[in-house]
């Protein structure tokens, strides 16, 4: 492992995420942006022509999800040749491939290959909750790795960037299920988003670690999905594009159903991306995963921390009182 890769892996191990600066060719990123923007235009035109008002739509651009602040395109494999080449570069570059190997101990397989368009709609922080975000603090799947690629610049706070709590990958649980940090609170009485002293104490403890994925075209970031993350407010009415690639260690089972890509799609992908494409039938093993195994051990150590336990207890009481009401 090179000295640069070692330094970046050390940051990832400590913070749960790391920015890799200036590693991707800007001309290739601009080509990918043009190709992806054509897909967005086709999706919007089809929605308009067919009078589709639902958020989810399966159409000419594949599966899309349109809400006021964001427009997502899912499973972009082989739909943008330039984007495929960018993913190939990340998977094969000596620095980034060494970081990924240090995470999972070997090969990886992909789960998602999606693009988010930040629409430019004003998207403030929710008023309720001691640590609220437009997209709440959460984890998705244990052991997952996220790779974020900027197709446009997200250089400053309050532009809808991915939000992170530095070092939170070692926290003992997911805040979406175990805390009262902000809406949405499904099935819960919203009064508990204000009456939650232990969650407020925990929020104050972790708030100093809040930051975001700020970068420009040419940069990308790698994060451990257990890192508490969300989406920052978009107070600047910023409009931008970023790609998010989700991955797992090759031998770790997916947490949900993931379909294999059709052969006609696989045949269009460059070699490393084709090898890492979704593999729902990959063999399962207990091969050591260096950084992820360290993370799991620290999560177990922190599970007895009094404040984390009290905040989770408070959430459980709020859930029960809400059901009774």
Helices and strands as residue ranges (DSSP letters): H 3-15, E 17-20, H 26-50, E 56-59, E 62-66, E 70-73, H 81-92, H 94-104, E 108-119, E 135-138, E 145-150, E 162-165, G 168-170, H 175-178, G 190-193, H 197-207, E 210-212, E 220-224, E 229-231, E 239-249, H 263-266, H 271-276, H 290-302, H 306-324
